[in-house]
Amino acid sequence: MLHPADGVAHRKRLSGRTNDGVEVVSARTDRVDELLREEISSILARNVQDPRIGFVTITDVDVSPDLRHATVWVSTIGQPEERRETIRALAHAMPYVRRQLGVLRLRRIPELHVKADDSIERGTRVLQILNELEEGADPQPPSISETLPTPVRGRDAGETEP
């Protein structure tokens, strides 16, 4: 039995109830989440030719228990304005993507809502702070212009530090 305090992913909604009243994640909804994530990624790669959509990764899909709505979490690379434009373009493409999902044998194809997934950026920032602390430096404020860290020559090439 899963409990919210036992490390359930922060965005995963909890559906269904056990006898003791603790909510658990529905296995069926999880399967639909994964199916939609794969299919949406495939449709975007094959069929959507919008130049505003840059490098995009569908990181997760969260479907509501009634299958009427789904939040599509996306990670993008680029400057902040480029990322916002990509999210807007994806939101504009979602009705088309939803129609393409009609080939799936689901009782209902959910309405798709796009949201930016910043978990990679937050994880990168945590690693940056840990590296700075390990080197004895004070952590620097985050750089808003970068979405991914610039590789440090030497460490990323497999070389070890003396």
Z-matrix of the N, CA and C atoms (Angstrom, degrees):
N
C 1 1.443
C 2 1.530 1 108.19
N 3 1.348 2 115.25 1 132.38
C 4 1.453 3 120.14 2 177.72
C 5 1.516 4 110.17 3 -92.28
N 6 1.283 5 115.37 4 144.07
C 7 1.453 6 121.53 5 177.13
C 8 1.520 7 107.19 6 -127.51
N 9 1.332 8 119.60 7 143.03
C 10 1.460 9 120.61 8 -178.06
C 11 1.523 10 113.94 9 -52.27
N 12 1.291 11 118.47 10 -30.68
C 13 1.466 12 120.80 11 -178.96
C 14 1.527 13 112.28 12 -80.25
N 15 1.337 14 117.64 13 -7.39
C 16 1.458 15 120.94 14 -177.29
C 17 1.516 16 113.19 15 -91.93
N 18 1.329 17 118.77 16 20.79
C 19 1.450 18 120.57 17 173.77
C 20 1.515 19 114.47 18 93.12
N 21 1.313 20 119.56 19 23.42
C 22 1.456 21 120.96 20 174.69
C 23 1.514 22 107.51 21 -63.42
N 24 1.322 23 117.76 22 138.21
C 25 1.457 24 122.02 23 -177.81
C 26 1.526 25 110.68 24 -51.43
N 27 1.336 26 116.14 25 142.76
C 28 1.457 27 120.93 26 -172.33
C 29 1.515 28 113.37 27 -62.12
N 30 1.323 29 119.30 28 -27.83
C 31 1.457 30 120.05 29 -177.39
C 32 1.509 31 112.46 30 -97.09
N 33 1.290 32 118.38 31 -14.40
C 34 1.464 33 119.84 32 -176.84
C 35 1.513 34 109.75 33 -68.81
N 36 1.307 35 114.44 34 123.52
C 37 1.454 36 117.37 35 177.02
C 38 1.519 37 107.94 36 -79.22
N 39 1.274 38 114.90 37 156.85
C 40 1.454 39 120.24 38 -178.71
C 41 1.518 40 107.54 39 -105.31
N 42 1.320 41 116.45 40 131.24
C 43 1.458 42 119.18 41 -179.53
C 44 1.513 43 108.96 42 -135.40
N 45 1.308 44 115.94 43 154.79
C 46 1.448 45 120.22 44 -177.71
C 47 1.515 46 110.17 45 81.08
N 48 1.306 47 116.16 46 160.57
C 49 1.464 48 119.96 47 179.12
C 50 1.518 49 109.13 48 -135.56
N 51 1.290 50 115.55 49 144.57
C 52 1.454 51 120.58 50 173.30
C 53 1.518 52 107.58 51 -90.90
N 54 1.319 53 116.48 52 176.02
C 55 1.465 54 120.20 53 -179.31
C 56 1.525 55 112.64 54 -62.04
N 57 1.341 56 117.63 55 -30.03
C 58 1.461 57 119.16 56 -178.41
C 59 1.532 58 112.80 57 -87.86
N 60 1.355 59 117.72 58 5.99
C 61 1.456 60 121.03 59 175.28
C 62 1.513 61 114.62 60 88.77
N 63 1.351 62 118.97 61 -3.77
C 64 1.443 63 121.68 62 179.17
C 65 1.524 64 108.38 63 -82.02
N 66 1.339 65 116.37 64 128.48
C 67 1.454 66 120.06 65 -177.97
C 68 1.532 67 110.57 66 -76.64
N 69 1.323 68 115.84 67 146.93
C 70 1.460 69 121.31 68 177.83
C 71 1.519 70 109.20 69 -130.93
N 72 1.327 71 116.28 70 158.60
C 73 1.451 72 122.19 71 178.96
C 74 1.521 73 108.68 72 -75.81
N 75 1.317 74 116.71 73 131.86
C 76 1.454 75 122.18 74 -179.46
C 77 1.526 76 109.99 75 -75.39
N 78 1.319 77 117.13 76 129.93
C 79 1.467 78 121.65 77 179.42
C 80 1.523 79 110.37 78 -65.44
N 81 1.324 80 117.63 79 -37.44
C 82 1.470 81 120.26 80 179.45
C 83 1.530 82 110.18 81 -64.19
N 84 1.315 83 117.30 82 -45.57
C 85 1.460 84 120.71 83 -179.85
C 86 1.522 85 110.23 84 -63.81
N 87 1.318 86 117.36 85 -37.06
C 88 1.466 87 120.39 86 176.62
C 89 1.526 88 111.10 87 -62.83
N 90 1.332 89 116.96 88 -40.97
C 91 1.470 90 120.03 89 177.78
C 92 1.523 91 111.01 90 -64.28
N 93 1.331 92 117.06 91 -41.05
C 94 1.464 93 120.97 92 177.94
C 95 1.532 94 109.75 93 -65.50
N 96 1.336 95 117.72 94 -41.28
C 97 1.471 96 121.69 95 176.43
C 98 1.525 97 110.63 96 -53.95
N 99 1.324 98 116.35 97 -50.94
C 100 1.464 99 121.19 98 -176.75
C 101 1.524 100 111.10 99 -67.03
N 102 1.323 101 117.76 100 -41.92
C 103 1.469 102 121.37 101 177.95
C 104 1.524 103 110.17 102 -59.99
N 105 1.320 104 117.42 103 -47.02
C 106 1.466 105 120.37 104 179.63
C 107 1.520 106 111.50 105 -64.64
N 108 1.326 107 117.76 106 -39.98
C 109 1.471 108 120.47 107 178.79
C 110 1.521 109 110.57 108 -58.47
N 111 1.331 110 116.44 109 -47.17
C 112 1.461 111 120.66 110 -179.85
C 113 1.528 112 111.95 111 -64.83
N 114 1.324 113 116.74 112 -45.31
C 115 1.465 114 120.55 113 -177.48
C 116 1.528 115 112.24 114 -68.60
N 117 1.322 116 117.41 115 -41.63
C 118 1.461 117 120.03 116 178.81
C 119 1.528 118 109.65 117 -63.32
N 120 1.326 119 117.31 118 -42.69
C 121 1.471 120 120.78 119 177.63
C 122 1.521 121 110.52 120 -58.98
N 123 1.306 122 116.26 121 -44.65
C 124 1.459 123 121.60 122 -179.33
C 125 1.531 124 111.42 123 -64.26
N 126 1.322 125 117.21 124 -45.36
C 127 1.466 126 121.30 125 179.94
C 128 1.523 127 110.39 126 -62.73
N 129 1.325 128 117.55 127 -43.43
C 130 1.458 129 120.19 128 179.22
C 131 1.524 130 111.24 129 -62.71
N 132 1.318 131 116.99 130 -40.14
C 133 1.461 132 120.76 131 -178.75
C 134 1.535 133 111.78 132 -69.77
N 135 1.324 134 116.58 133 -40.03
C 136 1.466 135 120.74 134 -175.37
C 137 1.516 136 114.39 135 -86.70
N 138 1.324 137 117.52 136 -43.99
C 139 1.462 138 120.48 137 -163.90
C 140 1.516 139 116.32 138 -111.18
N 141 1.304 140 119.22 139 -20.62
C 142 1.464 141 120.62 140 -176.35
C 143 1.530 142 108.26 141 -96.14
N 144 1.332 143 115.25 142 117.44
C 145 1.466 144 120.98 143 -175.25
C 146 1.528 145 112.59 144 -112.11
N 147 1.312 146 118.08 145 29.92
C 148 1.462 147 122.38 146 -178.61
C 149 1.529 148 109.71 147 -75.02
N 150 1.325 149 118.25 148 120.97
C 151 1.472 150 120.10 149 -178.94
C 152 1.530 151 113.35 150 -66.37
N 153 1.341 152 117.70 151 -17.36
C 154 1.470 153 120.07 152 178.53
C 155 1.523 154 111.33 153 -73.87
N 156 1.323 155 116.62 154 -17.36
C 157 1.460 156 120.24 155 179.90
C 158 1.520 157 107.58 156 -89.76
N 159 1.309 158 114.78 157 106.99
C 160 1.452 159 120.63 158 -179.52
C 161 1.526 160 110.52 159 -85.09
N 162 1.325 161 115.16 160 -139.89
C 163 1.455 162 120.95 161 178.73
C 164 1.525 163 108.37 162 -76.86
N 165 1.332 164 116.34 163 114.20
C 166 1.460 165 122.25 164 -175.08
C 167 1.512 166 109.61 165 -128.73
N 168 1.323 167 116.11 166 138.85
C 169 1.459 168 122.00 167 172.69
C 170 1.513 169 108.38 168 -123.85
N 171 1.325 170 116.21 169 127.60
C 172 1.461 171 120.49 170 173.98
C 173 1.526 172 105.53 171 -81.83
N 174 1.316 173 116.41 172 109.42
C 175 1.465 174 120.05 173 -174.48
C 176 1.519 175 112.74 174 -87.63
N 177 1.335 176 116.92 175 -29.12
C 178 1.458 177 119.66 176 -177.11
C 179 1.516 178 109.20 177 -165.73
N 180 1.310 179 116.27 178 157.56
C 181 1.461 180 122.89 179 172.02
C 182 1.519 181 106.36 180 -133.63
N 183 1.317 182 116.19 181 130.93
C 184 1.462 183 121.75 182 177.30
C 185 1.520 184 108.37 183 -116.68
N 186 1.318 185 116.64 184 114.71
C 187 1.462 186 122.06 185 -179.70
C 188 1.519 187 108.90 186 -97.85
N 189 1.330 188 115.67 187 137.94
C 190 1.461 189 119.30 188 176.52
C 191 1.522 190 108.88 189 -67.84
N 192 1.320 191 118.54 190 154.42
C 193 1.470 192 121.12 191 -177.36
C 194 1.532 193 113.64 192 -57.63
N 195 1.346 194 117.44 193 -28.68
C 196 1.467 195 119.19 194 179.36
C 197 1.528 196 112.61 195 -88.63
N 198 1.334 197 118.29 196 3.09
C 199 1.467 198 125.77 197 178.42
C 200 1.526 199 113.17 198 62.54
N 201 1.318 200 118.59 199 20.85
C 202 1.466 201 120.81 200 179.32
C 203 1.528 202 111.97 201 -87.56
N 204 1.322 203 117.70 202 -28.61
C 205 1.464 204 121.69 203 -176.39
C 206 1.526 205 109.35 204 -134.66
N 207 1.334 206 114.30 205 148.50
C 208 1.464 207 120.03 206 175.36
C 209 1.521 208 108.43 207 -139.76
N 210 1.314 209 115.92 208 132.13
C 211 1.457 210 121.44 209 173.88
C 212 1.515 211 107.64 210 -93.49
N 213 1.334 212 115.53 211 123.18
C 214 1.457 213 122.15 212 -179.86
C 215 1.525 214 106.81 213 -101.93
N 216 1.331 215 116.68 214 111.68
C 217 1.458 216 122.42 215 -178.63
C 218 1.521 217 108.29 216 -90.35
N 219 1.344 218 116.45 217 125.41
C 220 1.464 219 120.87 218 -177.25
C 221 1.520 220 110.59 219 -125.47
N 222 1.317 221 114.10 220 146.31
C 223 1.457 222 122.10 221 174.84
C 224 1.522 223 106.89 222 -115.25
N 225 1.329 224 116.21 223 132.16
C 226 1.457 225 120.62 224 -179.19
C 227 1.525 226 109.73 225 -127.65
N 228 1.315 227 114.56 226 160.08
C 229 1.457 228 120.84 227 177.64
C 230 1.514 229 107.57 228 -115.64
N 231 1.329 230 116.54 229 139.57
C 232 1.452 231 120.96 230 177.56
C 233 1.517 232 111.22 231 143.60
N 234 1.319 233 114.31 232 -177.77
C 235 1.459 234 120.83 233 176.84
C 236 1.533 235 108.36 234 -70.70
N 237 1.341 236 117.57 235 159.34
C 238 1.468 237 119.92 236 -177.01
C 239 1.531 238 113.97 237 -53.07
N 240 1.326 239 118.12 238 -43.17
C 241 1.472 240 119.92 239 -179.61
C 242 1.530 241 110.95 240 -67.15
N 243 1.332 242 117.32 241 -38.68
C 244 1.469 243 120.47 242 177.10
C 245 1.526 244 110.77 243 -63.33
N 246 1.330 245 116.28 244 -39.64
C 247 1.465 246 119.85 245 179.40
C 248 1.525 247 110.81 246 -66.05
N 249 1.337 248 116.89 247 -41.92
C 250 1.473 249 119.58 248 177.37
C 251 1.524 250 110.80 249 -62.00
N 252 1.326 251 116.91 250 -42.18
C 253 1.469 252 120.90 251 179.04
C 254 1.535 253 110.74 252 -64.38
N 255 1.310 254 117.07 253 -38.33
C 256 1.463 255 120.88 254 177.26
C 257 1.520 256 110.87 255 -63.19
N 258 1.331 257 117.15 256 -43.52
C 259 1.468 258 121.17 257 178.75
C 260 1.530 259 109.91 258 -62.54
N 261 1.340 260 116.87 259 -42.39
C 262 1.476 261 119.69 260 178.06
C 263 1.527 262 110.65 261 -62.76
N 264 1.325 263 117.35 262 -42.77
C 265 1.468 264 120.74 263 179.90
C 266 1.527 265 110.80 264 -64.64
N 267 1.336 266 116.59 265 -40.07
C 268 1.466 267 119.64 266 177.62
C 269 1.523 268 111.07 267 -64.26
N 270 1.326 269 117.09 268 -42.59
C 271 1.463 270 120.39 269 178.31
C 272 1.527 271 110.23 270 -60.81
N 273 1.325 272 116.19 271 -37.90
C 274 1.457 273 121.03 272 178.67
C 275 1.535 274 111.30 273 -67.66
N 276 1.329 275 117.51 274 -31.08
C 277 1.474 276 122.26 275 -178.82
C 278 1.525 277 113.06 276 -83.33
N 279 1.325 278 118.60 277 -14.55
C 280 1.467 279 120.64 278 -173.50
C 281 1.531 280 114.88 279 -61.93
N 282 1.328 281 121.45 280 -35.85
C 283 1.470 282 118.06 281 175.24
C 284 1.535 283 112.14 282 -60.30
N 285 1.336 284 117.05 283 -40.02
C 286 1.464 285 120.87 284 175.99
C 287 1.528 286 110.06 285 -62.94
N 288 1.321 287 116.65 286 -46.61
C 289 1.468 288 121.05 287 -179.67
C 290 1.528 289 109.61 288 -60.12
N 291 1.313 290 116.43 289 -41.60
C 292 1.472 291 120.23 290 179.84
C 293 1.527 292 111.03 291 -61.27
N 294 1.337 293 116.82 292 -42.11
C 295 1.472 294 119.37 293 177.33
C 296 1.525 295 110.63 294 -62.30
N 297 1.331 296 117.03 295 -39.32
C 298 1.468 297 120.84 296 179.34
C 299 1.526 298 111.74 297 -66.08
N 300 1.319 299 116.39 298 -28.22
C 301 1.468 300 120.70 299 178.80
C 302 1.523 301 112.03 300 -72.38
N 303 1.329 302 117.29 301 -7.34
C 304 1.465 303 121.80 302 179.68
C 305 1.512 304 113.62 303 -59.06
N 306 1.335 305 118.29 304 -19.52
C 307 1.469 306 120.80 305 178.98
C 308 1.529 307 111.56 306 -72.10
N 309 1.332 308 116.62 307 -18.95
C 310 1.464 309 119.94 308 177.78
C 311 1.521 310 108.63 309 -70.44
N 312 1.276 311 116.01 310 144.51
C 313 1.454 312 119.63 311 -179.17
C 314 1.525 313 110.26 312 -91.90
N 315 1.343 314 113.51 313 68.43
C 316 1.459 315 120.89 314 177.28
C 317 1.523 316 108.46 315 -110.81
N 318 1.290 317 116.38 316 147.94
C 319 1.461 318 121.21 317 178.18
C 320 1.523 319 110.36 318 -59.02
N 321 1.316 320 116.04 319 -39.00
C 322 1.465 321 120.84 320 -177.91
C 323 1.524 322 107.71 321 -144.10
N 324 1.342 323 116.36 322 133.79
C 325 1.464 324 120.73 323 173.39
C 326 1.532 325 106.03 324 -91.87
N 327 1.324 326 117.44 325 120.92
C 328 1.467 327 119.78 326 -174.50
C 329 1.526 328 113.10 327 -70.56
N 330 1.323 329 115.51 328 155.62
C 331 1.455 330 121.40 329 171.10
C 332 1.528 331 106.19 330 -72.23
N 333 1.334 332 116.97 331 133.76
C 334 1.464 333 121.62 332 -172.70
C 335 1.529 334 111.09 333 -99.99
N 336 1.332 335 115.95 334 130.68
C 337 1.466 336 123.06 335 179.08
C 338 1.527 337 107.94 336 -121.96
N 339 1.324 338 117.13 337 123.95
C 340 1.463 339 121.87 338 -176.70
C 341 1.519 340 110.16 339 -92.29
N 342 1.333 341 115.33 340 134.67
C 343 1.471 342 121.35 341 174.63
C 344 1.527 343 108.78 342 -137.34
N 345 1.314 344 115.23 343 146.02
C 346 1.463 345 120.85 344 178.76
C 347 1.522 346 110.06 345 -75.83
N 348 1.320 347 115.65 346 134.20
C 349 1.463 348 122.31 347 176.83
C 350 1.525 349 107.41 348 -101.72
N 351 1.316 350 116.43 349 109.43
C 352 1.465 351 120.44 350 -178.35
C 353 1.524 352 112.55 351 -100.04
N 354 1.325 353 117.52 352 14.35
C 355 1.463 354 119.71 353 -176.91
C 356 1.526 355 112.23 354 -63.80
N 357 1.330 356 117.88 355 -33.38
C 358 1.464 357 120.52 356 178.72
C 359 1.528 358 109.49 357 -66.34
N 360 1.322 359 116.54 358 -43.02
C 361 1.463 360 120.57 359 178.72
C 362 1.524 361 111.08 360 -63.19
N 363 1.335 362 116.21 361 -42.69
C 364 1.470 363 119.42 362 179.38
C 365 1.528 364 110.48 363 -64.99
N 366 1.323 365 117.36 364 -40.59
C 367 1.462 366 120.88 365 177.93
C 368 1.519 367 111.46 366 -64.06
N 369 1.339 368 116.01 367 -40.81
C 370 1.462 369 120.64 368 177.57
C 371 1.520 370 110.56 369 -62.58
N 372 1.319 371 116.43 370 -40.25
C 373 1.475 372 120.44 371 179.29
C 374 1.524 373 110.95 372 -64.91
N 375 1.320 374 117.27 373 -40.80
C 376 1.464 375 120.71 374 178.11
C 377 1.531 376 109.82 375 -61.93
N 378 1.329 377 116.75 376 -44.97
C 379 1.471 378 119.98 377 178.53
C 380 1.525 379 111.27 378 -62.42
N 381 1.330 380 117.11 379 -39.22
C 382 1.459 381 121.31 380 178.60
C 383 1.528 382 110.33 381 -62.37
N 384 1.320 383 116.98 382 -44.90
C 385 1.468 384 121.09 383 179.27
C 386 1.528 385 110.22 384 -63.28
N 387 1.329 386 116.98 385 -43.18
C 388 1.468 387 120.01 386 178.69
C 389 1.524 388 111.27 387 -62.01
N 390 1.332 389 117.58 388 -42.15
C 391 1.468 390 120.87 389 177.84
C 392 1.518 391 111.07 390 -62.50
N 393 1.336 392 117.35 391 -42.69
C 394 1.460 393 120.88 392 -179.97
C 395 1.527 394 110.87 393 -64.79
N 396 1.329 395 116.94 394 -41.01
C 397 1.459 396 120.33 395 178.34
C 398 1.524 397 111.25 396 -66.43
N 399 1.333 398 116.29 397 -38.93
C 400 1.467 399 120.91 398 178.56
C 401 1.524 400 110.97 399 -63.10
N 402 1.330 401 117.06 400 -35.31
C 403 1.461 402 121.73 401 -179.96
C 404 1.528 403 111.83 402 -82.13
N 405 1.332 404 117.54 403 -3.75
C 406 1.455 405 121.37 404 178.30
C 407 1.514 406 113.85 405 86.15
N 408 1.316 407 118.47 406 7.99
C 409 1.463 408 121.73 407 -180.00
C 410 1.520 409 110.15 408 -93.61
N 411 1.326 410 115.86 409 156.38
C 412 1.454 411 120.32 410 173.56
C 413 1.525 412 108.35 411 -75.42
N 414 1.340 413 118.06 412 135.99
C 415 1.469 414 120.06 413 178.68
C 416 1.523 415 111.06 414 -59.12
N 417 1.335 416 115.17 415 134.89
C 418 1.451 417 121.95 416 179.76
C 419 1.522 418 109.58 417 -88.99
N 420 1.345 419 117.22 418 153.08
C 421 1.465 420 119.13 419 176.49
C 422 1.529 421 109.85 420 -61.93
N 423 1.338 422 116.94 421 152.39
C 424 1.460 423 119.72 422 -176.61
C 425 1.518 424 112.32 423 -65.75
N 426 1.323 425 114.47 424 147.13
C 427 1.455 426 121.53 425 174.64
C 428 1.523 427 107.35 426 -89.47
N 429 1.328 428 117.63 427 120.36
C 430 1.462 429 120.09 428 -176.59
C 431 1.518 430 111.77 429 -81.73
N 432 1.301 431 118.73 430 -15.08
C 433 1.457 432 119.65 431 -175.81
C 434 1.527 433 112.39 432 -79.31
N 435 1.314 434 118.98 433 -25.38
C 436 1.453 435 121.39 434 -177.85
C 437 1.522 436 111.29 435 -98.24
N 438 1.353 437 115.64 436 140.72
C 439 1.452 438 119.18 437 174.43
C 440 1.515 439 110.76 438 -101.88
N 441 1.309 440 117.49 439 -21.22
C 442 1.455 441 122.42 440 176.76
C 443 1.515 442 108.21 441 -133.48
N 444 1.333 443 118.22 442 152.08
C 445 1.462 444 119.49 443 -178.42
C 446 1.524 445 111.50 444 -71.87
N 447 1.315 446 115.28 445 149.92
C 448 1.446 447 120.71 446 174.13
C 449 1.524 448 107.40 447 -81.10
N 450 1.355 449 117.94 448 128.21
C 451 1.467 450 119.45 449 -178.34
C 452 1.524 451 111.76 450 -59.55
N 453 1.326 452 116.10 451 142.07
C 454 1.457 453 122.27 452 177.68
C 455 1.516 454 106.93 453 -92.60
N 456 1.329 455 116.23 454 123.27
C 457 1.463 456 121.11 455 -178.32
C 458 1.526 457 109.29 456 -60.87
N 459 1.307 458 116.43 457 135.80
C 460 1.464 459 120.96 458 -180.00
C 461 1.506 460 111.16 459 107.01
N 462 1.306 461 117.52 460 -66.38
C 463 1.469 462 121.17 461 -177.69
C 464 1.527 463 111.22 462 -65.53
N 465 1.343 464 117.13 463 -43.22
C 466 1.456 465 120.69 464 -177.61
C 467 1.535 466 111.69 465 -75.30
N 468 1.312 467 118.14 466 -19.39
C 469 1.456 468 121.34 467 -179.97
C 470 1.531 469 112.08 468 -87.91
N 471 1.310 470 117.30 469 6.70
C 472 1.449 471 121.38 470 177.50
C 473 1.507 472 114.60 471 90.55
N 474 1.327 473 116.80 472 2.06
C 475 1.462 474 120.32 473 179.14
C 476 1.520 475 109.55 474 -79.64
N 477 1.285 476 116.43 475 149.34
C 478 1.461 477 120.44 476 177.82
C 479 1.513 478 109.29 477 -102.44
N 480 1.311 479 114.28 478 152.79
C 481 1.458 480 119.52 479 178.34
C 482 1.524 481 109.75 480 -81.98
N 483 1.344 482 118.65 481 146.08
C 484 1.485 483 120.27 482 179.78
C 485 1.486 484 112.51 483 -69.14
